[in-house]
């Protein structure tokens, strides 16, 4: 049986492992920590704005089971918060073991606490990865879903901001890029800010009235006293869909199990001056008073099939694809990279998603944008900012599920990521 190795167990890596396995390959998913989903462990938002259209595309393309897992732990459906419509919130505290069970039930071999340290390659083909001290694992094709977070030096560079409470890089070691180990010259030291758009607060540390309101409504917007407003805060947001005035003048709270506060940071002493937050405590990351989630610092050169430049059997997914923000985006690129890795494992040509689909268009659009200085400064997401505006202009944004499914059918791609191609 053809064999695919996926390195990195975030949303992109999980989706890649799923689609490669559904295509009929033997799949090993290698993750250096003791949990899957990576920075997705502090996600919790789906179907907001253009992510509704993208999610339905993914389902029509064959990713139904992944969204079934997410929607099995929904806490709130069809809510609105500043700049965002028809969002659903899921419980980040419960999602990881369910996703792991989904993959294992599909037949994916999940290897946790398995650190990829090097690769062996010959000309344009990866031969194997080296895990731990000396374990060599060979395969026919590979997916680099190692993300863009870390190492610790990056956190220090950005004022002590971190992802260590999520990725726990001091415990499990910093990120190691499969592509870099194969000699690929990745784009690094990218222009623009690199901080993600939210923090987590311990629900028990907030005022009882605030928690009750949040659990009942799913979202609470608390005005920030004028003397605590920081006009410069919006410039630090990598998630540009939240870089609007509402997020400068208010604390936007979402119920995703823990309390998701839609700001990259807020000084703890100032936060505790606001009613309801007198005993507030950060959950992820503990450094949320200074900064959060240093990412989006690497791009792996690739084409529209997500094949990495210079290799015939190496593909990339998630944030490695470019300045993509969000787990719907990661799932979409993950499914494509895993499917194409399975095709490469048996010497079939990879597929390209057409630009008539939002997922196909965002992949192609980012490839165009990273060739320009201005394009490199932006971040791209289905849910806001530059790309959501593009979705609306191109008529790619819709909440008509039948229309989305028919579009995928016309492209000849209905359930493509759920079809066995390796006999």
Secondary structure, DSSP 8 states (H G I E B T S, - for coil): --EEEEE--BHHHHHHHHHHHHTT-EEEEE-SSSSSBGGGGG--EES-TTHHHHHHHHIIIIIHHHHHHHHTTEEEEEEEETTEEEEEEE-TTTHHHHHHHHHHHHT-EEETT--EEEEEEETTEEEEEEETTTEEEE-SEEEE---S---HHHHHHTTT---HHHH-HHHH-----HHHHTT---EES-SS--B-S-EEE-GGGS-HHHHHHHHHHSEEEEE--GGG--TTGGGGBSSGGG-SHHHHHEEEEEESSSEEESSS---HHHHTTSTT-TT--EEE-TTTTT---B---EE--B-TT-BBTT-SSEEE-GGGGSSB-SHHHHHHHHHHHHHHHHHHHTT-------TTSHHHHHHHHHHHHTTSHHHHH--BBTTBHHHHHHHHHTT-----HHHHHHHHHHTT-TTGGGS----
